[in-house]
Amino acid sequence: YYPSSFKRSRAEELEKAGVLTVDMDMSDFESLKSLVVKHKFTHIVNLAAQAGVRYATKDPHSYIKSNVEGFTNILEAARLSDPMPSIV
């Protein structure tokens, strides 16, 4: 892992540029779907994934929940949204 302050710093820079950033659990599909429906996003950028694989070798289920389940939820929330946002 790298320090979580890196992600917060990136989020701050994006916010300064007018990009809405959200700190949430991507495995919470209902909250994610509500967010996407409420804001009618045109684009979604996923910065929530676990970086690296070292921790995944110790706790593979956390990696699957964060990276696989979380990204699947993003795709599904986007698919159900009208208009459907682009995933970048």
Residue frames as a rotation matrix with the C-alpha (Angstrom) as fourth column:
TYR 1
0.567 0.824 0.000 0.00
0.824 -0.567 0.000 0.00
0.000 0.000 -1.000 0.00
TYR 2
-0.562 -0.618 0.550 0.95
0.519 -0.781 -0.347 3.61
0.644 0.090 0.760 -0.37
PRO 3
-0.888 0.199 -0.415 -0.16
0.304 -0.423 -0.853 6.23
-0.346 -0.884 0.315 2.17
SER 4
-0.027 0.967 0.253 -3.90
0.987 0.066 -0.145 6.99
-0.157 0.246 -0.957 2.05
SER 5
0.133 0.003 -0.991 -2.91
0.195 -0.981 0.023 10.66
-0.972 -0.196 -0.131 2.11
PHE 6
-0.889 -0.458 0.012 -1.93
0.071 -0.113 0.991 10.21
-0.453 0.882 0.133 -1.57
LYS 7
-0.491 0.783 0.381 -5.53
0.831 0.289 0.476 9.43
0.263 0.550 -0.793 -2.55
ARG 8
0.366 0.639 -0.677 -6.87
0.805 -0.582 -0.113 12.30
-0.466 -0.503 -0.727 -0.44
SER 9
-0.314 -0.580 -0.752 -4.37
0.039 -0.799 0.600 14.67
-0.948 0.159 0.274 -2.06
ARG 10
-0.953 0.005 0.303 -5.44
0.301 0.142 0.943 13.53
-0.038 0.990 -0.137 -5.54
ALA 11
-0.079 0.997 0.001 -9.09
0.991 0.078 0.109 13.96
0.108 0.010 -0.994 -4.59
GLU 12
0.213 0.098 -0.972 -8.41
0.476 -0.879 0.016 17.51
-0.853 -0.466 -0.234 -3.40
GLU 13
-0.752 -0.550 -0.364 -6.74
-0.073 -0.480 0.874 18.36
-0.656 0.684 0.320 -6.71
LEU 14
-0.749 0.547 0.373 -9.69
0.614 0.361 0.702 16.93
0.249 0.755 -0.607 -8.63
GLU 15
0.195 0.843 -0.502 -12.15
0.941 -0.306 -0.148 18.90
-0.278 -0.443 -0.852 -6.47
LYS 16
-0.188 -0.356 -0.915 -10.20
0.143 -0.932 0.333 22.10
-0.972 -0.068 0.226 -7.23
ALA 17
-0.971 -0.206 -0.121 -10.67
-0.102 -0.099 0.990 21.32
-0.216 0.973 0.075 -10.92
GLY 18
-0.357 0.921 -0.159 -14.44
-0.930 -0.366 -0.033 20.98
-0.088 0.136 0.987 -10.45
VAL 19
-0.347 0.191 -0.918 -14.62
-0.289 0.910 0.298 17.19
0.892 0.369 -0.261 -10.30
LEU 20
0.476 0.570 0.670 -16.95
-0.848 0.098 0.520 15.69
0.231 -0.816 0.530 -7.67
THR 21
-0.541 -0.598 -0.591 -15.11
-0.313 0.795 -0.519 13.07
0.781 -0.096 -0.617 -5.63
VAL 22
0.542 0.782 0.309 -16.83
-0.688 0.202 0.697 10.69
0.483 -0.590 0.647 -3.24
ASP 23
-0.708 -0.695 0.124 -15.35
-0.617 0.523 -0.587 8.70
0.344 -0.492 -0.800 -0.37
MET 24
0.303 0.867 0.395 -17.55
-0.939 0.343 -0.034 5.62
-0.165 -0.360 0.918 -0.03
ASP 25
-0.422 -0.334 0.843 -17.54
-0.294 0.930 0.222 1.84
-0.858 -0.154 -0.491 0.13
MET 26
-0.493 0.183 -0.850 -17.89
-0.870 -0.081 0.487 0.66
0.020 0.980 0.199 -3.48
SER 27
-0.935 0.193 -0.297 -19.28
0.167 0.980 0.112 -2.66
0.312 0.055 -0.948 -2.27
ASP 28
-0.497 0.812 -0.306 -22.40
0.274 -0.188 -0.943 -0.79
-0.823 -0.553 -0.129 -1.01
PHE 29
-0.753 0.140 0.643 -24.35
0.657 0.093 0.748 -1.10
0.045 0.986 -0.162 -4.25
GLU 30
0.277 0.961 0.010 -27.52
0.957 -0.277 0.091 0.68
0.091 -0.016 -0.996 -3.11
SER 31
0.423 -0.195 -0.885 -25.61
0.318 -0.882 0.347 3.80
-0.849 -0.428 -0.311 -2.01
LEU 32
-0.683 -0.730 -0.005 -23.56
0.192 -0.186 0.964 3.77
-0.705 0.657 0.267 -5.19
LYS 33
-0.486 0.585 0.649 -26.66
0.858 0.176 0.483 3.39
0.168 0.791 -0.588 -7.37
SER 34
0.550 0.715 -0.432 -28.40
0.794 -0.608 0.006 6.24
-0.258 -0.346 -0.902 -5.52
LEU 35
0.005 -0.662 -0.749 -25.36
0.158 -0.740 0.654 8.47
-0.987 -0.122 0.101 -6.03
VAL 36
-0.866 -0.364 0.344 -25.20
0.351 0.048 0.935 7.76
-0.357 0.930 0.087 -9.76
VAL 37
-0.126 0.908 0.400 -28.95
0.963 0.015 0.271 8.30
0.240 0.419 -0.876 -10.23
LYS 38
0.507 0.339 -0.792 -28.92
0.657 -0.747 0.101 11.52
-0.558 -0.572 -0.602 -8.18
HIS 39
-0.006 -0.659 -0.752 -26.03
-0.060 -0.751 0.658 13.16
-0.998 0.049 -0.034 -10.03
LYS 40
0.892 0.376 0.251 -26.64
0.191 0.190 -0.963 11.84
-0.409 0.907 0.098 -13.56
PHE 41
0.081 -0.978 -0.190 -22.89
-0.178 -0.202 0.963 11.62
-0.981 -0.044 -0.190 -14.16
THR 42
0.788 0.054 -0.613 -21.56
-0.614 -0.017 -0.790 11.79
-0.053 0.998 0.020 -17.68
HIS 43
0.149 -0.816 -0.558 -18.29
-0.293 0.502 -0.814 10.07
0.944 0.285 -0.164 -16.67
ILE 44
0.949 0.019 0.314 -17.10
-0.307 0.267 0.914 7.93
-0.066 -0.964 0.259 -13.76
VAL 45
0.088 -0.967 -0.240 -13.44
-0.483 0.169 -0.859 7.50
0.871 0.191 -0.453 -12.82
ASN 46
0.933 0.238 -0.271 -12.72
0.072 0.614 0.786 4.72
0.353 -0.753 0.555 -10.34
LEU 47
-0.004 -0.950 0.313 -9.86
-0.529 -0.264 -0.806 5.57
0.849 -0.169 -0.501 -7.98
ALA 48
0.471 0.369 0.801 -11.07
-0.879 0.120 0.461 3.21
0.074 -0.922 0.381 -5.26
ALA 49
0.779 -0.124 -0.615 -9.16
-0.055 0.963 -0.264 0.07
0.625 0.240 0.743 -6.17
GLN 50
0.782 -0.610 0.125 -6.53
-0.031 0.163 0.986 -1.46
-0.622 -0.775 0.108 -3.91
ALA 51
0.616 -0.655 -0.437 -3.15
-0.729 -0.266 -0.631 -0.70
0.297 0.707 -0.641 -5.39
GLY 52
-0.426 -0.904 0.038 -0.54
-0.874 0.400 -0.276 -3.43
0.234 -0.150 -0.961 -5.56
VAL 53
0.361 0.543 -0.758 -0.88
-0.400 0.825 0.400 -7.09
0.843 0.158 0.515 -4.76
ARG 54
-0.693 -0.713 -0.105 1.17
-0.222 0.350 -0.910 -7.62
0.686 -0.607 -0.401 -1.60
TYR 55
-0.644 0.507 0.573 -1.79
-0.697 -0.078 -0.713 -7.22
-0.317 -0.858 0.404 0.74
ALA 56
0.320 0.810 -0.492 -3.95
-0.934 0.357 -0.021 -9.34
0.159 0.466 0.870 -1.58
THR 57
-0.183 -0.441 -0.879 -1.65
-0.265 0.883 -0.388 -12.29
0.947 0.162 -0.279 -0.97
LYS 58
-0.986 -0.164 0.018 -2.41
-0.048 0.186 -0.981 -11.98
0.157 -0.969 -0.191 2.75
ASP 59
-0.440 0.897 -0.054 -6.12
0.088 -0.017 -0.996 -11.18
-0.894 -0.443 -0.072 2.44
PRO 60
-0.957 -0.014 0.289 -7.40
0.287 0.061 0.956 -12.06
-0.031 0.998 -0.054 -1.03
HIS 61
-0.116 0.993 0.015 -11.04
0.993 0.116 0.035 -11.52
0.034 0.019 -0.999 -0.05
SER 62
0.183 0.138 -0.973 -10.41
0.371 -0.926 -0.062 -7.84
-0.910 -0.350 -0.221 0.69
TYR 63
-0.792 -0.516 -0.326 -8.89
-0.144 -0.360 0.922 -7.47
-0.593 0.777 0.211 -2.78
ILE 64
-0.748 0.577 0.327 -11.89
0.629 0.463 0.624 -9.18
0.209 0.673 -0.709 -4.39
LYS 65
0.165 0.857 -0.489 -14.35
0.920 -0.313 -0.237 -7.03
-0.356 -0.410 -0.839 -2.41
SER 66
0.048 -0.220 -0.974 -12.57
0.071 -0.972 0.223 -3.79
-0.996 -0.080 -0.031 -3.25
ASN 67
-0.667 -0.513 -0.540 -11.42
-0.439 -0.316 0.841 -4.37
-0.602 0.798 -0.015 -6.81
VAL 68
-0.950 0.306 0.058 -13.76
0.245 0.618 0.747 -6.94
0.193 0.724 -0.662 -8.31
GLU 69
-0.164 0.948 -0.274 -17.03
0.982 0.130 -0.137 -6.43
-0.094 -0.291 -0.952 -6.43
GLY 70
-0.083 0.088 -0.993 -16.53
0.314 -0.943 -0.109 -2.67
-0.946 -0.321 0.051 -6.20
PHE 71
-0.810 -0.274 -0.519 -15.84
-0.361 -0.465 0.809 -2.24
-0.463 0.842 0.277 -9.90
THR 72
-0.784 0.608 0.125 -18.69
0.563 0.613 0.555 -4.57
0.260 0.505 -0.823 -10.84
ASN 73
-0.006 0.799 -0.601 -21.01
0.870 -0.293 -0.397 -2.38
-0.493 -0.525 -0.693 -8.75
ILE 74
-0.388 -0.197 -0.900 -19.76
-0.155 -0.949 0.275 0.72
-0.909 0.246 0.337 -10.56
LEU 75
-0.993 -0.008 -0.120 -20.46
-0.119 0.183 0.976 -0.92
0.014 0.983 -0.182 -13.92
GLU 76
-0.509 0.856 -0.086 -23.92
0.840 0.517 0.164 -2.06
0.185 0.011 -0.983 -12.82
ALA 77
-0.017 0.480 -0.877 -24.88
0.573 -0.714 -0.402 1.33
-0.820 -0.509 -0.263 -11.36
ALA 78
-0.646 -0.277 -0.711 -23.77
-0.369 -0.702 0.609 2.98
-0.668 0.656 0.351 -14.60
ARG 79
-0.954 0.288 0.076 -25.72
0.232 0.556 0.798 0.48
0.188 0.780 -0.598 -16.68
LEU 80
-0.215 0.930 -0.296 -28.90
0.976 0.195 -0.097 1.23
-0.032 -0.310 -0.950 -14.72
SER 81
-0.293 0.027 -0.956 -28.42
0.325 -0.937 -0.127 5.01
-0.899 -0.348 0.266 -15.00
ASP 82
0.142 0.369 0.919 -30.10
0.987 -0.121 -0.104 7.20
0.072 0.922 -0.381 -17.60
PRO 83
0.723 -0.308 -0.618 -28.13
-0.567 0.247 -0.786 8.61
0.394 0.919 0.004 -19.24
MET 84
0.880 -0.462 -0.110 -25.50
0.468 0.805 0.365 5.88
-0.080 -0.373 0.925 -18.92
PRO 85
0.717 -0.659 -0.227 -22.14
-0.575 -0.744 0.340 7.47
-0.393 -0.113 -0.912 -17.98
SER 86
0.571 -0.670 -0.474 -18.84
-0.207 0.442 -0.873 6.53
0.794 0.597 0.114 -19.56
ILE 87
0.917 -0.398 -0.010 -16.41
0.156 0.338 0.928 4.65
-0.367 -0.853 0.372 -17.35
VAL 88
0.676 -0.734 0.073 -12.89
-0.233 -0.306 -0.923 6.03
0.699 0.606 -0.378 -17.71
